[in-house]
Amino acid sequence: MKQNLQPSALAAELIAAGCEQALALLRRNATPAGILAASNTEAARKRHYATIFGRDAAICALGMVASGEADLVTCARAGLLTLARSQAANGQIPNYVDPAGGEVDFWYTGCIDATLWWLIAVAGFEALAPGAGLGRELAPQIARARHWLACQEHPQWRLLQQNEASDWADIMPRSGFVLYTNALWFWVKRLYGEPDAEPTREAANRLFHPFGAPLPAERRLRLLTDRIRERGEPSPFFLSFVNLSGWGAEGDLFANLLALFTGLAGPEHGEPMVAAVQELGAHRPYPLRAVGTPIAPGDPLWRPYMLRHQQNRPWQYHNGGIWPFIGGFWVLVLQRLGREEFAWQELESLARANRVGDWAFNEWFQGHSGSPMGMTGQSWNASMYLLAHRALHHGLAWTW
């Protein structure tokens, strides 16, 4: 007898309510210029959340287009066009655009992932809404964005390089070669048919998972990986970053999910990583914690700027907080690994997270207590919930 992998009636009711509430939130946050990162409250305006963020609008575009709702598809397209119109001359996509005030922000150290996510979203839009012609319309901007990223790439290892605090985790000390960024870079290369996607994957596996592969032939890459082997310890997780001074063993769970989702990490890593997440309890009380083991004051990786806004203390924000939008990627990875029953359970848990505060869609939750934190009305929570639901209920083509 075939096992019933669908949720119970009670869970199905909550999951369906989550879809309705997610659609409603996205419609409230929609503007003619695109989707706002969060609901337009006074608190959001003070922190510039009521703007079109590069990475947020791009991630939102995937779920909004997958929803099939015509108004949300139109809004997703508008956001990608708004970002394209504010693209720098060198090709970089901005950190955020404020349509009301006219401000275009590129962050302190480059915000490298906004350009990556924008390229992914344009390709995803084309795949999920075929015939829309967005790729043709944005062809010059796409070419400039790809060129700008190529200029950040190591010419031999085919991996992107970056400063500290220059991606979504913008008060974390990852720098040099960063797993999160290079998982996205590999995805971009696959989506746009770059001929050197495989060298990027091979170098990433040797550098970020040095205990599981032969030492590289290239001298400097070999020296880095050999040093990690001598001083580090094997883990199911890929390292969060590697540079000349050290590496990150905190377990960047978002980056590891993206490595699995994009194929940068092979399927053989899937079950060990899922088991490690469960052992850490990083999916409870809600999915999913940003890191496995937070960086504490006194650790060599601790930076004074991590206390900016008092946010990045251990078990908070990027340093161990629970982010529902990451939970959406967790569900996608479980579905891709064939763990559908578990994925439905986690989608239900994700609905419970978004329901806190009468469907407040809180930005993040304290990693130990599960207390709601950050801005309410987070658009990418709603969008990733819809995308995860679409993957489980209708399937999703992974070729994009």
Number of C-alpha atoms within 10 A of each C-alpha: 3 4 6 8 13 15 17 12 9 9 18 15 12 18 23 14 15 25 20 13 20 27 21 13 22 26 15 16 21 23 17 12 21 26 32 30 28 30 25 17 13 11 14 19 13 9 10 18 22 24 29 28 28 29 27 27 32 30 25 31 33 25 28 33 27 24 19 12 11 11 13 23 20 16 25 29 24 20 28 27 20 20 27 22 14 18 19 17 11 12 20 26 35 27 25 28 26 18 16 9 8 9 11 20 17 19 15 12 13 20 27 27 24 27 28 26 23 28 28 26 26 23 20 23 28 18 18 21 15 10 10 13 11 17 17 10 11 15 11 12 21 21 12 18 23 19 14 19 19 15 12 14 18 13 10 11 17 22 28 24 19 20 17 18 21 24 24 17 17 17 21 20 19 25 23 19 24 26 30 24 26 26 27 23 30 26 26 23 18 19 17 15 10 12 9 12 20 15 15 22 24 17 18 26 21 20 29 24 21 26 19 14 12 10 18 18 9 10 9 11 16 17 15 21 22 17 13 21 15 8 7 14 10 14 16 18 25 29 26 25 25 22 15 11 8 16 21 20 22 20 23 25 25 22 25 26 26 24 29 21 24 21 15 24 23 13 14 10 15 22 14 14 19 19 12 17 21 12 11 13 17 23 21 18 20 25 27 32 35 30 28 25 18 24 24 15 14 8 9 9 15 16 16 9 15 22 13 10 7 10 18 24 19 20 25 23 26 24 27 28 31 33 26 31 27 25 28 26 21 26 30 27 23 23 20 20 17 10 15 18 17 15 26 25 18 22 30 24 23 28 28 19 27 29 17 13 11 8 18 18 29 24 23 30 26 21 29 17 11 16 14 21 17 16 19 21 26 27 31 31 32 28 29 26 30 26 27 28 27 17 18 21 11 9 13 18 9 10 9 18
